[in-house]
Structure formats: C-alpha cells, structure tokens
Amino acid sequence: MSITRKEVEAFLEGYKKYLLSQLEEIENILQILPTDAIERAFLCKHPAEIAEKLNYYYGLYRISPHVLEKVFGKNKINFSKRGVPDNH
C-alpha cells in the first residue's frame, strides 16, 4: 500500500478540525466547571494532562456534582464559583 500526498493532506485537514473541536470543548469546560476543579486540574504540568483532567472532572460533573465532590474527598468544592476567575 502506498499513500499519496493528497491522502496525507486530507488527513491533516481532518485532524486540524478535530483538534480545533477539542479546543472548543476545553474552552466550554473552563466556563462550566467549578473553579476548584479547574485549579486542581492545573496542578498537572503538561497541557495534555491538564486537558485530560478537565475532561475527567467534566465527565464526573455531568453525571452529578456529587460524584465530582466524592472524587475530591475531604477537599470541599465551592459550586457557586465556576470557570476561570478574572484576576484584575
């Protein structure tokens, strides 16, 4: 099997669309999740790990905020503060 330049370009274009959709999803998650969960995700060092944690927390949050709360254990989550705070 040999691959053509056209096939590679089509793949790259599709992959670019996929990555942009992932970026949009993370942007939405950063507006929805409680600030405490976002801050905990940012304890990771690498962007891919942060995104993975954000997606994980968001998945739990979608099931139920109480499920997310159980993952945090004794660390309480303030559900009234959501998204990334504005630090002026």
Distance bins in CASP14 RR format, pairs under 12 A and 6 or more apart:
PFRMAT RR
TARGET T0000
AUTHOR 0000-0000-0000
RMODE 2
METHOD distances of the structure
MODEL  1
1 7 0 0 0 0 0 1 0 0 0 0 0
2 8 0 0 0 0 0 1 0 0 0 0 0
3 9 0 0 0 0 0 1 0 0 0 0 0
3 10 0 0 0 0 0 1 0 0 0 0 0
3 11 0 0 0 0 1 0 0 0 0 0 0
4 10 0 0 0 0 1 0 0 0 0 0 0
4 11 0 0 0 0 0 1 0 0 0 0 0
5 11 0 0 0 0 0 1 0 0 0 0 0
5 12 0 0 0 0 0 1 0 0 0 0 0
6 12 0 0 0 0 0 1 0 0 0 0 0
6 13 0 0 0 0 0 1 0 0 0 0 0
7 13 0 0 0 0 0 1 0 0 0 0 0
7 14 0 0 0 0 0 1 0 0 0 0 0
8 14 0 0 0 0 0 1 0 0 0 0 0
8 15 0 0 0 0 0 1 0 0 0 0 0
9 15 0 0 0 0 0 1 0 0 0 0 0
9 16 0 0 0 0 0 1 0 0 0 0 0
10 16 0 0 0 0 0 1 0 0 0 0 0
10 17 0 0 0 0 0 1 0 0 0 0 0
11 17 0 0 0 0 0 1 0 0 0 0 0
11 18 0 0 0 0 0 1 0 0 0 0 0
12 18 0 0 0 0 0 1 0 0 0 0 0
12 19 0 0 0 0 0 1 0 0 0 0 0
13 19 0 0 0 0 0 1 0 0 0 0 0
13 20 0 0 0 0 0 1 0 0 0 0 0
14 20 0 0 0 0 1 0 0 0 0 0 0
14 21 0 0 0 0 1 0 0 0 0 0 0
15 21 0 0 0 0 0 1 0 0 0 0 0
15 22 0 0 0 0 0 1 0 0 0 0 0
16 22 0 0 0 0 0 1 0 0 0 0 0
16 23 0 0 0 0 0 1 0 0 0 0 0
17 23 0 0 0 0 0 1 0 0 0 0 0
17 24 0 0 0 0 0 1 0 0 0 0 0
18 24 0 0 0 0 0 1 0 0 0 0 0
18 25 0 0 0 0 0 1 0 0 0 0 0
19 25 0 0 0 0 0 1 0 0 0 0 0
19 26 0 0 0 0 0 1 0 0 0 0 0
19 48 0 0 0 0 0 1 0 0 0 0 0
19 51 0 0 0 0 0 1 0 0 0 0 0
20 26 0 0 0 0 0 1 0 0 0 0 0
20 27 0 0 0 0 0 1 0 0 0 0 0
21 27 0 0 0 0 0 1 0 0 0 0 0
21 28 0 0 0 0 0 1 0 0 0 0 0
22 28 0 0 0 0 0 1 0 0 0 0 0
22 29 0 0 0 0 0 1 0 0 0 0 0
22 47 0 0 0 0 0 1 0 0 0 0 0
22 48 0 0 0 0 0 1 0 0 0 0 0
22 51 1 0 0 1 0 0 0 0 0 0 0
22 52 0 0 0 0 0 1 0 0 0 0 0
22 54 0 0 0 0 0 1 0 0 0 0 0
22 55 0 0 0 0 1 0 0 0 0 0 0
23 29 0 0 0 0 0 1 0 0 0 0 0
23 30 0 0 0 0 0 1 0 0 0 0 0
23 47 0 0 0 0 0 1 0 0 0 0 0
23 51 0 0 0 0 1 0 0 0 0 0 0
23 54 0 0 0 0 0 1 0 0 0 0 0
24 30 0 0 0 0 0 1 0 0 0 0 0
24 31 0 0 0 0 0 1 0 0 0 0 0
25 31 0 0 0 0 0 1 0 0 0 0 0
25 32 0 0 0 0 0 1 0 0 0 0 0
25 51 0 0 0 0 1 0 0 0 0 0 0
25 54 0 0 0 0 1 0 0 0 0 0 0
25 55 1 0 0 1 0 0 0 0 0 0 0
25 58 0 0 0 0 1 0 0 0 0 0 0
25 59 0 0 0 0 0 1 0 0 0 0 0
26 32 0 0 0 0 0 1 0 0 0 0 0
26 33 0 0 0 0 0 1 0 0 0 0 0
26 38 0 0 0 0 0 1 0 0 0 0 0
26 41 0 0 0 0 0 1 0 0 0 0 0
26 47 0 0 0 0 1 0 0 0 0 0 0
26 48 0 0 0 0 0 1 0 0 0 0 0
26 50 0 0 0 0 1 0 0 0 0 0 0
26 51 1 0 1 0 0 0 0 0 0 0 0
26 52 0 0 0 0 0 1 0 0 0 0 0
26 53 0 0 0 0 0 1 0 0 0 0 0
26 54 1 0 0 1 0 0 0 0 0 0 0
26 55 1 0 0 1 0 0 0 0 0 0 0
26 57 0 0 0 0 0 1 0 0 0 0 0
26 58 0 0 0 0 1 0 0 0 0 0 0
26 84 0 0 0 0 0 1 0 0 0 0 0
27 33 0 0 0 0 0 1 0 0 0 0 0
27 51 0 0 0 0 0 1 0 0 0 0 0
27 54 0 0 0 0 0 1 0 0 0 0 0
27 58 0 0 0 0 0 1 0 0 0 0 0
27 83 0 0 0 0 0 1 0 0 0 0 0
27 84 0 0 0 0 0 1 0 0 0 0 0
28 54 0 0 0 0 0 1 0 0 0 0 0
28 55 0 0 0 0 0 1 0 0 0 0 0
28 58 0 0 0 0 1 0 0 0 0 0 0
28 62 0 0 0 0 0 1 0 0 0 0 0
28 82 0 0 0 0 0 1 0 0 0 0 0
28 83 0 0 0 0 0 1 0 0 0 0 0
29 37 0 0 0 0 1 0 0 0 0 0 0
29 38 0 0 0 0 1 0 0 0 0 0 0
29 41 0 0 0 0 1 0 0 0 0 0 0
29 50 0 0 0 0 0 1 0 0 0 0 0
29 51 0 0 0 0 1 0 0 0 0 0 0
29 52 0 0 0 0 0 1 0 0 0 0 0
29 53 0 0 0 0 0 1 0 0 0 0 0
29 54 1 0 1 0 0 0 0 0 0 0 0
29 55 1 0 0 1 0 0 0 0 0 0 0
29 56 0 0 0 0 0 1 0 0 0 0 0
29 57 0 0 0 0 1 0 0 0 0 0 0
29 58 1 0 1 0 0 0 0 0 0 0 0
29 59 0 0 0 0 1 0 0 0 0 0 0
29 60 0 0 0 0 0 1 0 0 0 0 0
29 61 0 0 0 0 1 0 0 0 0 0 0
29 62 0 0 0 0 0 1 0 0 0 0 0
29 82 0 0 0 0 0 1 0 0 0 0 0
29 83 0 0 0 0 1 0 0 0 0 0 0
29 84 0 0 0 0 0 1 0 0 0 0 0
30 37 0 0 0 0 0 1 0 0 0 0 0
30 38 1 0 0 1 0 0 0 0 0 0 0
30 39 0 0 0 0 0 1 0 0 0 0 0
30 41 0 0 0 0 1 0 0 0 0 0 0
30 42 0 0 0 0 0 1 0 0 0 0 0
30 50 0 0 0 0 0 1 0 0 0 0 0
30 51 0 0 0 0 0 1 0 0 0 0 0
30 53 0 0 0 0 0 1 0 0 0 0 0
30 54 1 0 0 1 0 0 0 0 0 0 0
30 55 0 0 0 0 0 1 0 0 0 0 0
30 57 0 0 0 0 0 1 0 0 0 0 0
30 58 0 0 0 0 1 0 0 0 0 0 0
30 82 0 0 0 0 1 0 0 0 0 0 0
30 83 1 0 1 0 0 0 0 0 0 0 0
30 84 1 0 1 0 0 0 0 0 0 0 0
30 85 0 0 0 0 0 1 0 0 0 0 0
31 38 0 0 0 0 1 0 0 0 0 0 0
31 54 0 0 0 0 0 1 0 0 0 0 0
31 58 0 0 0 0 0 1 0 0 0 0 0
31 82 1 0 0 1 0 0 0 0 0 0 0
31 83 1 0 1 0 0 0 0 0 0 0 0
31 84 1 0 0 1 0 0 0 0 0 0 0
31 85 0 0 0 0 0 1 0 0 0 0 0
32 38 0 0 0 0 1 0 0 0 0 0 0
32 54 0 0 0 0 1 0 0 0 0 0 0
32 55 0 0 0 0 0 1 0 0 0 0 0
32 57 0 0 0 0 0 1 0 0 0 0 0
32 58 1 0 0 1 0 0 0 0 0 0 0
32 59 0 0 0 0 0 1 0 0 0 0 0
32 61 1 0 0 1 0 0 0 0 0 0 0
32 62 0 0 0 0 1 0 0 0 0 0 0
32 65 0 0 0 0 0 1 0 0 0 0 0
32 68 0 0 0 0 0 1 0 0 0 0 0
32 79 0 0 0 0 0 1 0 0 0 0 0
32 82 1 0 0 1 0 0 0 0 0 0 0
32 83 1 0 0 1 0 0 0 0 0 0 0
32 84 0 0 0 0 0 1 0 0 0 0 0
33 39 0 0 0 0 1 0 0 0 0 0 0
33 40 0 0 0 0 1 0 0 0 0 0 0
33 41 0 0 0 0 1 0 0 0 0 0 0
33 42 0 0 0 0 0 1 0 0 0 0 0
33 53 0 0 0 0 0 1 0 0 0 0 0
33 54 1 0 0 1 0 0 0 0 0 0 0
33 55 0 0 0 0 0 1 0 0 0 0 0
33 56 0 0 0 0 0 1 0 0 0 0 0
33 57 1 0 1 0 0 0 0 0 0 0 0
33 58 1 0 1 0 0 0 0 0 0 0 0
33 59 0 0 0 0 1 0 0 0 0 0 0
33 60 0 0 0 0 1 0 0 0 0 0 0
33 61 1 0 0 1 0 0 0 0 0 0 0
33 62 0 0 0 0 0 1 0 0 0 0 0
33 65 0 0 0 0 0 1 0 0 0 0 0
33 68 0 0 0 0 1 0 0 0 0 0 0
33 72 0 0 0 0 0 1 0 0 0 0 0
33 77 0 0 0 0 1 0 0 0 0 0 0
33 78 0 0 0 0 0 1 0 0 0 0 0
33 79 0 0 0 0 1 0 0 0 0 0 0
33 81 0 0 0 0 0 1 0 0 0 0 0
33 82 1 0 0 1 0 0 0 0 0 0 0
33 83 1 0 0 1 0 0 0 0 0 0 0
33 84 0 0 0 0 1 0 0 0 0 0 0
34 40 0 0 0 0 1 0 0 0 0 0 0
34 41 0 0 0 0 0 1 0 0 0 0 0
34 54 0 0 0 0 0 1 0 0 0 0 0
34 57 0 0 0 0 1 0 0 0 0 0 0
34 58 0 0 0 0 0 1 0 0 0 0 0
34 60 0 0 0 0 0 1 0 0 0 0 0
34 61 1 0 0 1 0 0 0 0 0 0 0
34 65 0 0 0 0 1 0 0 0 0 0 0
34 68 1 0 0 1 0 0 0 0 0 0 0
34 69 0 0 0 0 1 0 0 0 0 0 0
34 71 0 0 0 0 0 1 0 0 0 0 0
34 72 0 0 0 0 1 0 0 0 0 0 0
34 75 0 0 0 0 0 1 0 0 0 0 0
34 76 0 0 0 0 0 1 0 0 0 0 0
34 77 1 0 1 0 0 0 0 0 0 0 0
34 78 1 0 0 1 0 0 0 0 0 0 0
34 79 1 0 1 0 0 0 0 0 0 0 0
34 80 0 0 0 0 1 0 0 0 0 0 0
34 81 1 0 0 1 0 0 0 0 0 0 0
34 82 1 0 1 0 0 0 0 0 0 0 0
34 83 1 0 0 1 0 0 0 0 0 0 0
34 84 0 0 0 0 0 1 0 0 0 0 0
34 85 0 0 0 0 0 1 0 0 0 0 0
35 41 0 0 0 0 0 1 0 0 0 0 0
35 42 0 0 0 0 0 1 0 0 0 0 0
35 57 0 0 0 0 0 1 0 0 0 0 0
35 77 0 0 0 0 1 0 0 0 0 0 0
35 78 1 0 0 1 0 0 0 0 0 0 0
35 79 0 0 0 0 1 0 0 0 0 0 0
35 80 0 0 0 0 1 0 0 0 0 0 0
35 81 1 0 1 0 0 0 0 0 0 0 0
35 82 1 0 0 1 0 0 0 0 0 0 0
35 83 1 0 1 0 0 0 0 0 0 0 0
35 84 1 0 0 1 0 0 0 0 0 0 0
35 85 1 0 1 0 0 0 0 0 0 0 0
35 86 0 0 0 0 0 1 0 0 0 0 0
35 87 0 0 0 0 0 1 0 0 0 0 0
36 42 0 0 0 0 0 1 0 0 0 0 0
36 43 0 0 0 0 0 1 0 0 0 0 0
36 57 0 0 0 0 1 0 0 0 0 0 0
36 61 0 0 0 0 0 1 0 0 0 0 0
36 65 0 0 0 0 0 1 0 0 0 0 0
36 68 0 0 0 0 1 0 0 0 0 0 0
36 69 0 0 0 0 1 0 0 0 0 0 0
36 71 0 0 0 0 0 1 0 0 0 0 0
36 72 1 0 0 1 0 0 0 0 0 0 0
36 73 0 0 0 0 0 1 0 0 0 0 0
36 75 1 0 0 1 0 0 0 0 0 0 0
36 76 1 0 0 1 0 0 0 0 0 0 0
36 77 1 0 1 0 0 0 0 0 0 0 0
36 78 1 0 1 0 0 0 0 0 0 0 0
36 79 0 0 0 0 1 0 0 0 0 0 0
36 80 0 0 0 0 0 1 0 0 0 0 0
36 81 1 0 0 1 0 0 0 0 0 0 0
36 82 0 0 0 0 1 0 0 0 0 0 0
36 83 0 0 0 0 1 0 0 0 0 0 0
36 84 0 0 0 0 0 1 0 0 0 0 0
36 85 0 0 0 0 0 1 0 0 0 0 0
37 43 0 0 0 0 0 1 0 0 0 0 0
37 50 0 0 0 0 0 1 0 0 0 0 0
37 53 0 0 0 0 1 0 0 0 0 0 0
37 54 1 0 0 1 0 0 0 0 0 0 0
37 55 0 0 0 0 0 1 0 0 0 0 0
37 56 0 0 0 0 1 0 0 0 0 0 0
37 57 1 0 1 0 0 0 0 0 0 0 0
37 58 0 0 0 0 1 0 0 0 0 0 0
37 59 0 0 0 0 0 1 0 0 0 0 0
37 60 0 0 0 0 1 0 0 0 0 0 0
37 61 1 0 0 1 0 0 0 0 0 0 0
37 65 0 0 0 0 1 0 0 0 0 0 0
37 67 0 0 0 0 0 1 0 0 0 0 0
37 68 1 0 0 1 0 0 0 0 0 0 0
37 69 0 0 0 0 1 0 0 0 0 0 0
37 71 0 0 0 0 1 0 0 0 0 0 0
37 72 1 0 0 1 0 0 0 0 0 0 0
37 75 0 0 0 0 0 1 0 0 0 0 0
37 76 0 0 0 0 0 1 0 0 0 0 0
37 77 1 0 0 1 0 0 0 0 0 0 0
37 78 0 0 0 0 1 0 0 0 0 0 0
37 79 0 0 0 0 1 0 0 0 0 0 0
37 81 0 0 0 0 0 1 0 0 0 0 0
37 82 0 0 0 0 1 0 0 0 0 0 0
37 83 0 0 0 0 1 0 0 0 0 0 0
37 84 0 0 0 0 0 1 0 0 0 0 0
38 44 0 0 0 0 0 1 0 0 0 0 0
38 50 0 0 0 0 1 0 0 0 0 0 0
38 51 0 0 0 0 0 1 0 0 0 0 0
38 53 0 0 0 0 1 0 0 0 0 0 0
38 54 1 0 0 1 0 0 0 0 0 0 0
38 57 0 0 0 0 1 0 0 0 0 0 0
38 58 0 0 0 0 0 1 0 0 0 0 0
38 61 0 0 0 0 0 1 0 0 0 0 0
38 68 0 0 0 0 0 1 0 0 0 0 0
38 77 0 0 0 0 0 1 0 0 0 0 0
38 78 0 0 0 0 0 1 0 0 0 0 0
38 81 0 0 0 0 1 0 0 0 0 0 0
38 82 0 0 0 0 1 0 0 0 0 0 0
38 83 1 0 1 0 0 0 0 0 0 0 0
38 84 1 0 0 1 0 0 0 0 0 0 0
38 85 0 0 0 0 1 0 0 0 0 0 0
39 50 0 0 0 0 0 1 0 0 0 0 0
39 53 0 0 0 0 0 1 0 0 0 0 0
39 54 0 0 0 0 0 1 0 0 0 0 0
39 57 0 0 0 0 0 1 0 0 0 0 0
39 72 0 0 0 0 0 1 0 0 0 0 0
39 75 0 0 0 0 0 1 0 0 0 0 0
39 77 0 0 0 0 0 1 0 0 0 0 0
39 78 0 0 0 0 0 1 0 0 0 0 0
39 81 0 0 0 0 1 0 0 0 0 0 0
39 82 0 0 0 0 0 1 0 0 0 0 0
39 83 0 0 0 0 1 0 0 0 0 0 0
39 84 0 0 0 0 1 0 0 0 0 0 0
39 85 0 0 0 0 1 0 0 0 0 0 0
40 50 0 0 0 0 0 1 0 0 0 0 0
40 53 1 0 0 1 0 0 0 0 0 0 0
40 54 0 0 0 0 1 0 0 0 0 0 0
40 56 0 0 0 0 0 1 0 0 0 0 0
40 57 1 0 0 1 0 0 0 0 0 0 0
40 60 0 0 0 0 0 1 0 0 0 0 0
40 68 0 0 0 0 0 1 0 0 0 0 0
40 71 0 0 0 0 1 0 0 0 0 0 0
40 72 1 0 0 1 0 0 0 0 0 0 0
40 73 0 0 0 0 0 1 0 0 0 0 0
40 75 1 0 0 1 0 0 0 0 0 0 0
40 77 0 0 0 0 1 0 0 0 0 0 0
41 47 0 0 0 0 0 1 0 0 0 0 0
41 48 0 0 0 0 0 1 0 0 0 0 0
41 49 0 0 0 0 1 0 0 0 0 0 0
41 50 1 0 1 0 0 0 0 0 0 0 0
41 51 0 0 0 0 1 0 0 0 0 0 0
41 52 0 0 0 0 1 0 0 0 0 0 0
41 53 1 1 0 0 0 0 0 0 0 0 0
41 54 1 0 1 0 0 0 0 0 0 0 0
41 55 0 0 0 0 1 0 0 0 0 0 0
41 56 0 0 0 0 1 0 0 0 0 0 0
41 57 1 0 0 1 0 0 0 0 0 0 0
41 58 0 0 0 0 1 0 0 0 0 0 0
41 60 0 0 0 0 0 1 0 0 0 0 0
41 61 0 0 0 0 0 1 0 0 0 0 0
41 68 0 0 0 0 0 1 0 0 0 0 0
41 71 0 0 0 0 0 1 0 0 0 0 0
41 72 0 0 0 0 0 1 0 0 0 0 0
41 83 0 0 0 0 0 1 0 0 0 0 0
41 84 0 0 0 0 0 1 0 0 0 0 0
42 49 0 0 0 0 1 0 0 0 0 0 0
42 50 1 0 1 0 0 0 0 0 0 0 0
42 51 0 0 0 0 0 1 0 0 0 0 0
42 53 0 0 0 0 1 0 0 0 0 0 0
42 54 0 0 0 0 1 0 0 0 0 0 0
42 57 0 0 0 0 0 1 0 0 0 0 0
42 83 0 0 0 0 0 1 0 0 0 0 0
42 84 0 0 0 0 1 0 0 0 0 0 0
43 49 0 0 0 0 1 0 0 0 0 0 0
43 50 0 0 0 0 1 0 0 0 0 0 0
43 53 0 0 0 0 1 0 0 0 0 0 0
43 54 0 0 0 0 0 1 0 0 0 0 0
43 57 0 0 0 0 0 1 0 0 0 0 0
43 75 0 0 0 0 0 1 0 0 0 0 0
44 50 1 0 1 0 0 0 0 0 0 0 0
44 51 0 0 0 0 1 0 0 0 0 0 0
44 52 1 0 0 1 0 0 0 0 0 0 0
44 53 1 0 1 0 0 0 0 0 0 0 0
44 54 0 0 0 0 1 0 0 0 0 0 0
44 56 0 0 0 0 0 1 0 0 0 0 0
44 57 0 0 0 0 0 1 0 0 0 0 0
45 53 0 0 0 0 0 1 0 0 0 0 0
46 52 0 0 0 0 1 0 0 0 0 0 0
46 53 0 0 0 0 0 1 0 0 0 0 0
47 53 0 0 0 0 0 1 0 0 0 0 0
47 54 0 0 0 0 0 1 0 0 0 0 0
48 54 0 0 0 0 0 1 0 0 0 0 0
48 55 0 0 0 0 0 1 0 0 0 0 0
49 55 0 0 0 0 0 1 0 0 0 0 0
49 56 0 0 0 0 0 1 0 0 0 0 0
50 56 0 0 0 0 0 1 0 0 0 0 0
50 57 0 0 0 0 0 1 0 0 0 0 0
51 57 0 0 0 0 0 1 0 0 0 0 0
51 58 0 0 0 0 0 1 0 0 0 0 0
52 58 0 0 0 0 0 1 0 0 0 0 0
52 59 0 0 0 0 0 1 0 0 0 0 0
53 59 0 0 0 0 0 1 0 0 0 0 0
53 60 0 0 0 0 0 1 0 0 0 0 0
53 68 0 0 0 0 0 1 0 0 0 0 0
53 71 0 0 0 0 0 1 0 0 0 0 0
54 60 0 0 0 0 0 1 0 0 0 0 0
54 61 0 0 0 0 0 1 0 0 0 0 0
54 68 0 0 0 0 0 1 0 0 0 0 0
54 83 0 0 0 0 0 1 0 0 0 0 0
54 84 0 0 0 0 0 1 0 0 0 0 0
55 61 0 0 0 0 0 1 0 0 0 0 0
55 62 0 0 0 0 0 1 0 0 0 0 0
56 62 0 0 0 0 0 1 0 0 0 0 0
56 63 0 0 0 0 0 1 0 0 0 0 0
56 67 0 0 0 0 0 1 0 0 0 0 0
56 68 0 0 0 0 1 0 0 0 0 0 0
56 71 0 0 0 0 1 0 0 0 0 0 0
57 63 0 0 0 0 0 1 0 0 0 0 0
57 65 0 0 0 0 0 1 0 0 0 0 0
57 67 0 0 0 0 0 1 0 0 0 0 0
57 68 1 0 0 1 0 0 0 0 0 0 0
57 69 0 0 0 0 0 1 0 0 0 0 0
57 70 0 0 0 0 0 1 0 0 0 0 0
57 71 1 0 0 1 0 0 0 0 0 0 0
57 72 0 0 0 0 1 0 0 0 0 0 0
57 77 0 0 0 0 1 0 0 0 0 0 0
57 83 0 0 0 0 0 1 0 0 0 0 0
58 65 0 0 0 0 0 1 0 0 0 0 0
58 67 0 0 0 0 0 1 0 0 0 0 0
58 68 0 0 0 0 1 0 0 0 0 0 0
58 71 0 0 0 0 0 1 0 0 0 0 0
58 82 0 0 0 0 0 1 0 0 0 0 0
58 83 0 0 0 0 0 1 0 0 0 0 0
59 65 0 0 0 0 0 1 0 0 0 0 0
59 67 0 0 0 0 1 0 0 0 0 0 0
59 68 0 0 0 0 1 0 0 0 0 0 0
59 71 0 0 0 0 0 1 0 0 0 0 0
60 66 0 0 0 0 1 0 0 0 0 0 0
60 67 1 0 1 0 0 0 0 0 0 0 0
60 68 1 0 1 0 0 0 0 0 0 0 0
60 69 0 0 0 0 1 0 0 0 0 0 0
60 70 0 0 0 0 1 0 0 0 0 0 0
60 71 1 0 1 0 0 0 0 0 0 0 0
60 72 0 0 0 0 1 0 0 0 0 0 0
60 77 0 0 0 0 0 1 0 0 0 0 0
61 67 1 0 0 1 0 0 0 0 0 0 0
61 68 1 0 1 0 0 0 0 0 0 0 0
61 69 0 0 0 0 1 0 0 0 0 0 0
61 70 0 0 0 0 0 1 0 0 0 0 0
61 71 0 0 0 0 1 0 0 0 0 0 0
61 72 0 0 0 0 0 1 0 0 0 0 0
61 77 0 0 0 0 1 0 0 0 0 0 0
61 79 0 0 0 0 1 0 0 0 0 0 0
61 82 0 0 0 0 0 1 0 0 0 0 0
61 83 0 0 0 0 0 1 0 0 0 0 0
62 68 0 0 0 0 1 0 0 0 0 0 0
63 69 0 0 0 0 0 1 0 0 0 0 0
63 70 0 0 0 0 0 1 0 0 0 0 0
63 71 0 0 0 0 0 1 0 0 0 0 0
64 70 0 0 0 0 1 0 0 0 0 0 0
64 71 0 0 0 0 0 1 0 0 0 0 0
64 79 0 0 0 0 0 1 0 0 0 0 0
65 71 0 0 0 0 0 1 0 0 0 0 0
65 72 0 0 0 0 0 1 0 0 0 0 0
65 77 1 0 0 1 0 0 0 0 0 0 0
65 78 0 0 0 0 0 1 0 0 0 0 0
65 79 1 0 1 0 0 0 0 0 0 0 0
65 80 0 0 0 0 0 1 0 0 0 0 0
65 82 0 0 0 0 0 1 0 0 0 0 0
66 72 0 0 0 0 0 1 0 0 0 0 0
66 73 0 0 0 0 0 1 0 0 0 0 0
66 77 0 0 0 0 1 0 0 0 0 0 0
66 79 0 0 0 0 0 1 0 0 0 0 0
67 73 0 0 0 0 0 1 0 0 0 0 0
67 77 0 0 0 0 0 1 0 0 0 0 0
68 75 0 0 0 0 0 1 0 0 0 0 0
68 76 0 0 0 0 0 1 0 0 0 0 0
68 77 1 0 0 1 0 0 0 0 0 0 0
68 79 0 0 0 0 1 0 0 0 0 0 0
69 75 0 0 0 0 1 0 0 0 0 0 0
69 76 1 0 0 1 0 0 0 0 0 0 0
69 77 1 0 1 0 0 0 0 0 0 0 0
69 78 0 0 0 0 0 1 0 0 0 0 0
69 79 0 0 0 0 1 0 0 0 0 0 0
70 76 0 0 0 0 0 1 0 0 0 0 0
70 77 0 0 0 0 0 1 0 0 0 0 0
71 77 0 0 0 0 1 0 0 0 0 0 0
72 78 0 0 0 0 0 1 0 0 0 0 0
72 79 0 0 0 0 0 1 0 0 0 0 0
78 85 0 0 0 0 0 1 0 0 0 0 0
END
